[in-house]
């Protein structure tokens, strides 16, 4: 790491601490040439993941949109906010673990439905009814039958 005072490229680490909830490491360094100390920060480089919508439009992945969708489907249900945050974190982790730069909104929707199915079946059906845009009562009933069969 280059010293900000003399430009020497050799320094030693005096102290390392976690910062920014573990996403950053703060390092105190000392220049071996001039002896002055300075601080550097090491962070994880986030590679943006683009969401490809059904219309073909691409936009950056936004966990807040996932959270709002889950909150809407869990409205008036006994699902604590901590559980919603956990579901959002799980989906976000899955999105970034794909190691792909683009992911379809359909795939994200499927991930959300899997999380909701584990937590609250009514919220799952609500989300699925909007996400899959059921055309009629028969398609809605088919989804309910799949849900009931998976419980057995």
Backbone as JSON Lines, residues from 0, in Angstrom:
{"i":0,"aa":"X","n":[0.85,-1.17,0.0],"ca":[0.0,0.0,0.0],"c":[0.9,1.23,0.0]}
{"i":1,"aa":"X","n":[0.64,2.14,-0.89],"ca":[1.47,3.33,-1.07],"c":[1.22,4.34,0.05]}
{"i":2,"aa":"X","n":[2.3,4.82,0.66],"ca":[2.21,5.82,1.74],"c":[1.7,7.14,1.16]}
{"i":3,"aa":"X","n":[0.73,7.75,1.84],"ca":[0.17,9.01,1.36],"c":[1.08,10.2,1.63]}
{"i":4,"aa":"X","n":[2.09,10.0,2.47],"ca":[3.0,11.09,2.83],"c":[4.25,11.13,1.96]}
{"i":5,"aa":"X","n":[4.9,9.96,1.79],"ca":[6.18,9.96,1.05],"c":[6.13,9.17,-0.25]}
{"i":6,"aa":"X","n":[5.06,8.4,-0.47],"ca":[4.92,7.64,-1.72],"c":[5.58,6.28,-1.71]}
{"i":7,"aa":"X","n":[6.21,5.92,-0.6],"ca":[6.84,4.61,-0.49],"c":[5.77,3.52,-0.62]}
{"i":8,"aa":"X","n":[6.07,2.45,-1.33],"ca":[5.09,1.39,-1.55],"c":[5.19,0.25,-0.53]}
{"i":9,"aa":"X","n":[5.94,0.47,0.53],"ca":[6.11,-0.56,1.54],"c":[5.59,-0.05,2.89]}
{"i":10,"aa":"X","n":[4.63,-0.78,3.45],"ca":[4.09,-0.41,4.76],"c":[3.77,-1.68,5.52]}
{"i":11,"aa":"X","n":[3.63,-1.54,6.84],"ca":[3.26,-2.7,7.64],"c":[1.95,-2.41,8.35]}
{"i":12,"aa":"X","n":[1.16,-3.45,8.54],"ca":[-0.14,-3.32,9.22],"c":[0.08,-3.33,10.71]}
{"i":13,"aa":"X","n":[-0.44,-2.29,11.39],"ca":[-0.32,-2.16,12.84],"c":[-1.54,-2.76,13.53]}
{"i":14,"aa":"X","n":[-2.73,-2.5,12.95],"ca":[-3.98,-2.94,13.57],"c":[-5.03,-3.17,12.48]}
{"i":15,"aa":"X","n":[-5.85,-4.2,12.63],"ca":[-6.97,-4.48,11.72],"c":[-8.24,-4.62,12.54]}
{"i":16,"aa":"X","n":[-9.31,-3.98,12.07],"ca":[-10.61,-4.07,12.74],"c":[-11.71,-4.18,11.71]}
{"i":17,"aa":"X","n":[-12.75,-4.86,12.09],"ca":[-13.92,-4.97,11.24],"c":[-14.73,-3.68,11.32]}
{"i":18,"aa":"X","n":[-15.29,-3.26,10.21],"ca":[-16.12,-2.06,10.17],"c":[-17.31,-2.31,9.26]}
{"i":19,"aa":"X","n":[-18.27,-1.42,9.3],"ca":[-19.45,-1.48,8.42],"c":[-20.13,-2.84,8.49]}
{"i":20,"aa":"X","n":[-20.41,-3.29,9.71],"ca":[-21.09,-4.56,9.97],"c":[-20.39,-5.76,9.33]}
{"i":21,"aa":"X","n":[-19.06,-5.73,9.34],"ca":[-18.29,-6.85,8.82],"c":[-18.05,-6.82,7.32]}
{"i":22,"aa":"X","n":[-18.53,-5.81,6.63],"ca":[-18.35,-5.73,5.18],"c":[-17.05,-5.0,4.81]}
{"i":23,"aa":"X","n":[-16.41,-4.39,5.8],"ca":[-15.19,-3.63,5.55],"c":[-14.16,-3.95,6.62]}
{"i":24,"aa":"X","n":[-12.89,-3.93,6.24],"ca":[-11.8,-4.08,7.21],"c":[-11.02,-2.77,7.24]}
{"i":25,"aa":"X","n":[-10.9,-2.21,8.43],"ca":[-10.14,-0.97,8.63],"c":[-8.75,-1.37,9.08]}
{"i":26,"aa":"X","n":[-7.73,-0.87,8.38],"ca":[-6.35,-1.21,8.72],"c":[-5.54,0.05,9.01]}
{"i":27,"aa":"X","n":[-4.85,0.03,10.15],"ca":[-3.89,1.1,10.48],"c":[-2.54,0.61,9.97]}
{"i":28,"aa":"X","n":[-1.88,1.43,9.19],"ca":[-0.6,1.06,8.6],"c":[0.48,2.05,9.0]}
{"i":29,"aa":"X","n":[1.72,1.57,8.95],"ca":[2.87,2.42,9.22],"c":[3.85,2.28,8.06]}
{"i":30,"aa":"X","n":[4.26,3.41,7.52],"ca":[5.22,3.42,6.41],"c":[6.58,3.01,6.94]}
{"i":31,"aa":"X","n":[7.25,2.1,6.24],"ca":[8.56,1.65,6.69],"c":[9.65,2.67,6.38]}
{"i":32,"aa":"X","n":[9.37,3.61,5.48],"ca":[10.37,4.62,5.12],"c":[10.3,5.85,6.02]}
{"i":33,"aa":"X","n":[9.11,6.48,6.12],"ca":[9.0,7.73,6.89],"c":[8.45,7.52,8.3]}
{"i":34,"aa":"X","n":[7.85,6.35,8.57],"ca":[7.35,6.04,9.91],"c":[5.98,6.62,10.23]}
{"i":35,"aa":"X","n":[5.38,7.37,9.29],"ca":[4.06,7.94,9.55],"c":[2.99,6.88,9.39]}
{"i":36,"aa":"X","n":[1.89,7.11,10.09],"ca":[0.78,6.15,10.06],"c":[-0.38,6.68,9.24]}
{"i":37,"aa":"X","n":[-1.12,5.76,8.63],"ca":[-2.31,6.11,7.86],"c":[-3.29,4.95,7.9]}
{"i":38,"aa":"X","n":[-4.54,5.22,7.54],"ca":[-5.6,4.22,7.6],"c":[-6.05,3.86,6.19]}
{"i":39,"aa":"X","n":[-6.27,2.57,5.97],"ca":[-6.85,2.1,4.7],"c":[-8.08,1.26,5.02]}
{"i":40,"aa":"X","n":[-8.95,1.15,4.03],"ca":[-10.16,0.34,4.18],"c":[-10.22,-0.67,3.04]}
{"i":41,"aa":"X","n":[-10.51,-1.9,3.4],"ca":[-10.64,-2.97,2.42],"c":[-12.1,-3.4,2.39]}
{"i":42,"aa":"X","n":[-12.72,-3.33,1.22],"ca":[-14.14,-3.7,1.12],"c":[-14.34,-4.76,0.05]}
{"i":43,"aa":"X","n":[-15.46,-5.44,0.15],"ca":[-15.85,-6.44,-0.85],"c":[-16.34,-5.68,-2.07]}
{"i":44,"aa":"X","n":[-15.87,-6.08,-3.22],"ca":[-16.33,-5.45,-4.45],"c":[-17.64,-6.09,-4.87]}
{"i":45,"aa":"X","n":[-18.68,-5.28,-4.92],"ca":[-19.99,-5.78,-5.33],"c":[-20.1,-5.72,-6.85]}
{"i":46,"aa":"X","n":[-20.38,-6.86,-7.44],"ca":[-20.65,-6.9,-8.87],"c":[-22.16,-6.76,-9.03]}
{"i":47,"aa":"X","n":[-22.6,-5.74,-9.72],"ca":[-24.05,-5.56,-9.83],"c":[-24.69,-6.69,-10.63]}
{"i":48,"aa":"X","n":[-25.84,-7.14,-10.16],"ca":[-26.6,-8.16,-10.87],"c":[-27.77,-7.45,-11.52]}
{"i":49,"aa":"X","n":[-27.95,-7.67,-12.81],"ca":[-29.05,-7.06,-13.53],"c":[-30.22,-8.02,-13.59]}
{"i":50,"aa":"X","n":[-31.41,-7.49,-13.37],"ca":[-32.64,-8.27,-13.46],"c":[-33.23,-8.03,-14.84]}
{"i":51,"aa":"X","n":[-33.48,-9.13,-15.54],"ca":[-34.07,-9.05,-16.87],"c":[-35.57,-9.3,-16.71]}
{"i":52,"aa":"X","n":[-36.35,-8.26,-16.98],"ca":[-37.81,-8.37,-16.85],"c":[-38.39,-9.04,-18.08]}
{"i":53,"aa":"X","n":[-39.64,-9.45,-18.0],"ca":[-40.28,-10.14,-19.12],"c":[-40.35,-9.25,-20.36]}
{"i":54,"aa":"X","n":[-40.36,-7.93,-20.17],"ca":[-40.39,-7.0,-21.31],"c":[-39.02,-6.85,-21.96]}
{"i":55,"aa":"X","n":[-37.98,-7.42,-21.34],"ca":[-36.63,-7.31,-21.87],"c":[-35.82,-6.19,-21.23]}
{"i":56,"aa":"X","n":[-36.49,-5.36,-20.44],"ca":[-35.81,-4.26,-19.76],"c":[-34.9,-4.83,-18.68]}
{"i":57,"aa":"X","n":[-33.72,-4.24,-18.54],"ca":[-32.76,-4.66,-17.52],"c":[-32.6,-3.55,-16.5]}
{"i":58,"aa":"X","n":[-32.6,-3.93,-15.23],"ca":[-32.34,-2.98,-14.16],"c":[-31.6,-3.67,-13.04]}
{"i":59,"aa":"X","n":[-30.92,-2.89,-12.23],"ca":[-30.12,-3.43,-11.13],"c":[-31.02,-4.14,-10.12]}
{"i":60,"aa":"X","n":[-30.51,-5.25,-9.57],"ca":[-31.25,-5.98,-8.54],"c":[-31.43,-5.06,-7.33]}
{"i":61,"aa":"X","n":[-32.64,-5.05,-6.8],"ca":[-32.96,-4.21,-5.66],"c":[-33.69,-5.05,-4.62]}
{"i":62,"aa":"X","n":[-33.03,-5.35,-3.52],"ca":[-33.63,-6.19,-2.48],"c":[-34.84,-5.5,-1.84]}
{"i":63,"aa":"X","n":[-34.91,-4.18,-1.93],"ca":[-36.06,-3.45,-1.39],"c":[-37.34,-3.81,-2.14]}
{"i":64,"aa":"X","n":[-37.24,-4.03,-3.44],"ca":[-38.41,-4.45,-4.23],"c":[-38.88,-5.83,-3.79]}
{"i":65,"aa":"X","n":[-37.93,-6.72,-3.54],"ca":[-38.26,-8.06,-3.05],"c":[-38.96,-7.94,-1.7]}
{"i":66,"aa":"X","n":[-38.39,-7.12,-0.83],"ca":[-38.96,-6.94,0.5],"c":[-40.38,-6.38,0.43]}
{"i":67,"aa":"X","n":[-40.61,-5.38,-0.42],"ca":[-41.96,-4.8,-0.55],"c":[-42.97,-5.82,-1.04]}
{"i":68,"aa":"X","n":[-42.55,-6.68,-1.98],"ca":[-43.44,-7.73,-2.48],"c":[-43.8,-8.74,-1.39]}
{"i":69,"aa":"X","n":[-42.82,-9.09,-0.59],"ca":[-43.06,-10.04,0.5],"c":[-43.95,-9.4,1.57]}
{"i":70,"aa":"X","n":[-43.68,-8.15,1.89],"ca":[-44.5,-7.46,2.89],"c":[-45.95,-7.41,2.43]}
{"i":71,"aa":"X","n":[-46.17,-7.1,1.16],"ca":[-47.53,-7.01,0.63],"c":[-48.25,-8.35,0.73]}
{"i":72,"aa":"X","n":[-47.54,-9.43,0.43],"ca":[-48.18,-10.75,0.49],"c":[-48.41,-11.22,1.93]}
{"i":73,"aa":"X","n":[-47.62,-10.7,2.87],"ca":[-47.76,-11.1,4.28],"c":[-48.68,-10.16,5.07]}
{"i":74,"aa":"X","n":[-49.28,-9.21,4.38],"ca":[-50.15,-8.24,5.05],"c":[-51.26,-8.96,5.82]}
{"i":75,"aa":"X","n":[-51.45,-8.55,7.06],"ca":[-52.46,-9.11,7.97],"c":[-52.25,-10.61,8.24]}
{"i":76,"aa":"X","n":[-51.01,-11.05,8.14],"ca":[-50.64,-12.43,8.46],"c":[-49.69,-12.4,9.65]}
{"i":77,"aa":"X","n":[-49.62,-13.49,10.41],"ca":[-48.74,-13.51,11.6],"c":[-47.28,-13.79,11.24]}
{"i":78,"aa":"X","n":[-46.72,-12.95,10.38],"ca":[-45.33,-13.13,9.97],"c":[-44.53,-11.94,10.51]}
{"i":79,"aa":"X","n":[-43.61,-12.2,11.45],"ca":[-42.83,-11.1,12.03],"c":[-41.86,-10.48,11.02]}
{"i":80,"aa":"X","n":[-41.55,-9.23,11.22],"ca":[-40.66,-8.51,10.33],"c":[-39.28,-9.17,10.26]}
{"i":81,"aa":"X","n":[-38.85,-9.77,11.35],"ca":[-37.56,-10.45,11.36],"c":[-37.56,-11.62,10.37]}
{"i":82,"aa":"X","n":[-38.69,-12.3,10.24],"ca":[-38.81,-13.41,9.3],"c":[-38.8,-12.9,7.86]}
{"i":83,"aa":"X","n":[-39.44,-11.75,7.64],"ca":[-39.45,-11.13,6.31],"c":[-38.02,-10.75,5.92]}
{"i":84,"aa":"X","n":[-37.3,-10.13,6.86],"ca":[-35.91,-9.75,6.59],"c":[-35.06,-10.97,6.28]}
{"i":85,"aa":"X","n":[-35.32,-12.06,6.98],"ca":[-34.59,-13.31,6.75],"c":[-34.87,-13.85,5.35]}
{"i":86,"aa":"X","n":[-36.15,-13.8,4.94],"ca":[-36.5,-14.27,3.59],"c":[-35.81,-13.42,2.52]}
{"i":87,"aa":"X","n":[-35.82,-12.1,2.72],"ca":[-35.17,-11.19,1.77],"c":[-33.67,-11.5,1.69]}
{"i":88,"aa":"X","n":[-33.05,-11.71,2.84],"ca":[-31.62,-12.03,2.87],"c":[-31.34,-13.35,2.15]}
{"i":89,"aa":"X","n":[-32.22,-14.34,2.33],"ca":[-32.04,-15.63,1.66],"c":[-32.15,-15.49,0.15]}
{"i":90,"aa":"X","n":[-33.14,-14.73,-0.31],"ca":[-33.31,-14.53,-1.75],"c":[-32.11,-13.76,-2.32]}
{"i":91,"aa":"X","n":[-31.69,-12.71,-1.62],"ca":[-30.55,-11.91,-2.08],"c":[-29.3,-12.77,-2.16]}
{"i":92,"aa":"X","n":[-29.1,-13.61,-1.16],"ca":[-27.94,-14.51,-1.16],"c":[-28.0,-15.46,-2.35]}
{"i":93,"aa":"X","n":[-29.18,-15.99,-2.63],"ca":[-29.33,-16.89,-3.77],"c":[-29.05,-16.17,-5.09]}
{"i":94,"aa":"X","n":[-29.52,-14.93,-5.21],"ca":[-29.3,-14.15,-6.43],"c":[-27.81,-13.95,-6.66]}
{"i":95,"aa":"X","n":[-27.08,-13.54,-5.63],"ca":[-25.65,-13.3,-5.78],"c":[-24.85,-14.6,-5.9]}
{"i":96,"aa":"X","n":[-25.36,-15.69,-5.32],"ca":[-24.66,-16.98,-5.41],"c":[-24.8,-17.64,-6.77]}
{"i":97,"aa":"X","n":[-25.67,-17.12,-7.62],"ca":[-25.78,-17.68,-8.97],"c":[-24.5,-17.39,-9.75]}
{"i":98,"aa":"X","n":[-23.74,-16.37,-9.3],"ca":[-22.49,-15.96,-9.95],"c":[-22.72,-15.5,-11.38]}
{"i":99,"aa":"X","n":[-23.95,-15.12,-11.7],"ca":[-24.28,-14.61,-13.02],"c":[-24.48,-13.11,-12.93]}
{"i":100,"aa":"X","n":[-24.23,-12.41,-14.02],"ca":[-24.41,-10.97,-14.02],"c":[-25.85,-10.57,-14.33]}
{"i":101,"aa":"X","n":[-26.62,-11.5,-14.88],"ca":[-28.02,-11.24,-15.18],"c":[-28.87,-12.4,-14.68]}
{"i":102,"aa":"X","n":[-30.06,-12.07,-14.19],"ca":[-31.0,-13.08,-13.71],"c":[-32.4,-12.61,-14.1]}
{"i":103,"aa":"X","n":[-33.27,-13.53,-14.43],"ca":[-34.61,-13.14,-14.85],"c":[-35.48,-12.84,-13.63]}
{"i":104,"aa":"X","n":[-36.43,-11.95,-13.82],"ca":[-37.37,-11.63,-12.74],"c":[-38.2,-12.87,-12.4]}
{"i":105,"aa":"X","n":[-38.42,-13.72,-13.38],"ca":[-39.17,-14.95,-13.15],"c":[-38.44,-15.84,-12.14]}
{"i":106,"aa":"X","n":[-37.13,-15.95,-12.3],"ca":[-36.33,-16.78,-11.39],"c":[-36.35,-16.21,-9.97]}
{"i":107,"aa":"X","n":[-36.28,-14.9,-9.86],"ca":[-36.35,-14.27,-8.54],"c":[-37.72,-14.52,-7.91]}
{"i":108,"aa":"X","n":[-38.77,-14.41,-8.72],"ca":[-40.13,-14.69,-8.23],"c":[-40.26,-16.1,-7.69]}
{"i":109,"aa":"X","n":[-39.64,-17.05,-8.38],"ca":[-39.67,-18.45,-7.92],"c":[-38.95,-18.6,-6.59]}
{"i":110,"aa":"X","n":[-37.83,-17.89,-6.44],"ca":[-37.09,-17.93,-5.18],"c":[-37.94,-17.38,-4.03]}
{"i":111,"aa":"X","n":[-38.62,-16.27,-4.3],"ca":[-39.48,-15.65,-3.28],"c":[-40.6,-16.61,-2.9]}
{"i":112,"aa":"X","n":[-41.21,-17.25,-3.89],"ca":[-42.31,-18.18,-3.6],"c":[-41.84,-19.37,-2.76]}
{"i":113,"aa":"X","n":[-40.63,-19.85,-3.03],"ca":[-40.1,-20.95,-2.22],"c":[-39.94,-20.52,-0.76]}
{"i":114,"aa":"X","n":[-39.44,-19.31,-0.55],"ca":[-39.28,-18.8,0.81],"c":[-40.64,-18.64,1.5]}
{"i":115,"aa":"X","n":[-41.6,-18.07,0.78],"ca":[-42.94,-17.85,1.35],"c":[-43.64,-19.17,1.67]}
{"i":116,"aa":"X","n":[-43.43,-20.16,0.82],"ca":[-44.07,-21.47,1.03],"c":[-43.63,-22.07,2.36]}
{"i":117,"aa":"X","n":[-42.36,-21.85,2.74],"ca":[-41.83,-22.38,4.0],"c":[-42.41,-21.65,5.22]}
{"i":118,"aa":"X","n":[-42.78,-20.37,5.04],"ca":[-43.16,-19.53,6.17],"c":[-44.68,-19.43,6.36]}
{"i":119,"aa":"X","n":[-45.4,-19.12,5.28],"ca":[-46.84,-18.89,5.4],"c":[-47.51,-19.22,4.08]}
{"i":120,"aa":"X","n":[-48.38,-20.23,4.09],"ca":[-49.0,-20.69,2.85],"c":[-49.98,-19.67,2.26]}
{"i":121,"aa":"X","n":[-50.65,-18.91,3.11],"ca":[-51.58,-17.89,2.61],"c":[-50.79,-16.79,1.89]}
{"i":122,"aa":"X","n":[-49.69,-16.36,2.49],"ca":[-48.84,-15.35,1.86],"c":[-48.28,-15.89,0.54]}
{"i":123,"aa":"X","n":[-47.93,-17.17,0.53],"ca":[-47.45,-17.8,-0.7],"c":[-48.49,-17.72,-1.8]}
{"i":124,"aa":"X","n":[-49.74,-18.08,-1.48],"ca":[-50.81,-18.07,-2.48],"c":[-51.08,-16.63,-2.94]}
{"i":125,"aa":"X","n":[-51.03,-15.68,-2.03],"ca":[-51.22,-14.28,-2.42],"c":[-50.15,-13.85,-3.41]}
{"i":126,"aa":"X","n":[-48.9,-14.16,-3.08],"ca":[-47.79,-13.77,-3.96],"c":[-47.93,-14.46,-5.31]}
{"i":127,"aa":"X","n":[-48.23,-15.77,-5.28],"ca":[-48.36,-16.54,-6.51],"c":[-49.49,-16.01,-7.37]}
{"i":128,"aa":"X","n":[-50.58,-15.57,-6.76],"ca":[-51.73,-15.08,-7.54],"c":[-51.36,-13.81,-8.31]}
{"i":129,"aa":"X","n":[-50.52,-12.96,-7.74],"ca":[-50.08,-11.76,-8.45],"c":[-48.96,-12.11,-9.41]}
{"i":130,"aa":"X","n":[-48.0,-12.88,-8.95],"ca":[-46.82,-13.22,-9.74],"c":[-47.19,-14.04,-10.98]}
{"i":131,"aa":"X","n":[-48.01,-15.02,-10.79],"ca":[-48.38,-15.89,-11.92],"c":[-49.61,-15.37,-12.65]}
{"i":132,"aa":"X","n":[-50.17,-14.29,-12.18],"ca":[-51.36,-13.65,-12.76],"c":[-52.38,-14.68,-13.26]}
{"i":133,"aa":"X","n":[-53.01,-15.33,-12.3],"ca":[-54.01,-16.34,-12.61],"c":[-55.1,-15.74,-13.48]}
{"i":134,"aa":"X","n":[-55.43,-16.47,-14.55],"ca":[-56.44,-15.99,-15.51],"c":[-57.86,-16.24,-15.02]}
{"i":135,"aa":"X","n":[-58.03,-17.36,-14.3],"ca":[-59.37,-17.71,-13.84],"c":[-59.27,-18.54,-12.56]}
{"i":136,"aa":"X","n":[-60.4,-18.95,-12.06],"ca":[-60.46,-19.71,-10.81],"c":[-59.81,-21.09,-10.95]}
{"i":137,"aa":"X","n":[-59.84,-21.67,-12.15],"ca":[-59.25,-22.99,-12.36],"c":[-57.73,-22.97,-12.17]}
{"i":138,"aa":"X","n":[-57.07,-21.96,-12.72],"ca":[-55.61,-21.88,-12.55],"c":[-55.26,-21.62,-11.09]}
{"i":139,"aa":"X","n":[-56.1,-20.88,-10.4],"ca":[-55.9,-20.63,-8.97],"c":[-56.05,-21.93,-8.19]}
{"i":140,"aa":"X","n":[-57.07,-22.71,-8.53],"ca":[-57.31,-23.99,-7.86],"c":[-56.17,-24.98,-8.12]}
{"i":141,"aa":"X","n":[-55.61,-24.96,-9.33],"ca":[-54.49,-25.84,-9.64],"c":[-53.31,-25.55,-8.71]}
{"i":142,"aa":"X","n":[-53.05,-24.26,-8.49],"ca":[-51.95,-23.88,-7.6],"c":[-52.22,-24.34,-6.17]}
{"i":143,"aa":"X","n":[-53.46,-24.18,-5.72],"ca":[-53.82,-24.64,-4.38],"c":[-53.67,-26.15,-4.26]}
{"i":144,"aa":"X","n":[-54.05,-26.89,-5.3],"ca":[-53.91,-28.35,-5.26],"c":[-52.44,-28.76,-5.19]}
{"i":145,"aa":"X","n":[-51.58,-28.05,-5.94],"ca":[-50.14,-28.34,-5.87],"c":[-49.62,-28.11,-4.45]}
{"i":146,"aa":"X","n":[-50.1,-27.04,-3.83],"ca":[-49.68,-26.71,-2.48],"c":[-50.13,-27.79,-1.51]}
{"i":147,"aa":"X","n":[-51.36,-28.24,-1.64],"ca":[-51.9,-29.27,-0.75],"c":[-51.17,-30.61,-0.95]}
{"i":148,"aa":"X","n":[-50.82,-30.93,-2.18],"ca":[-50.09,-32.18,-2.45],"c":[-48.67,-32.13,-1.86]}
{"i":149,"aa":"X","n":[-48.06,-30.97,-1.91],"ca":[-46.7,-30.85,-1.37],"c":[-46.68,-30.96,0.15]}
{"i":150,"aa":"X","n":[-47.8,-30.67,0.8],"ca":[-47.89,-30.79,2.26],"c":[-47.97,-32.25,2.7]}
{"i":151,"aa":"X","n":[-48.43,-33.12,1.82],"ca":[-48.62,-34.54,2.2],"c":[-47.32,-35.28,2.27]}
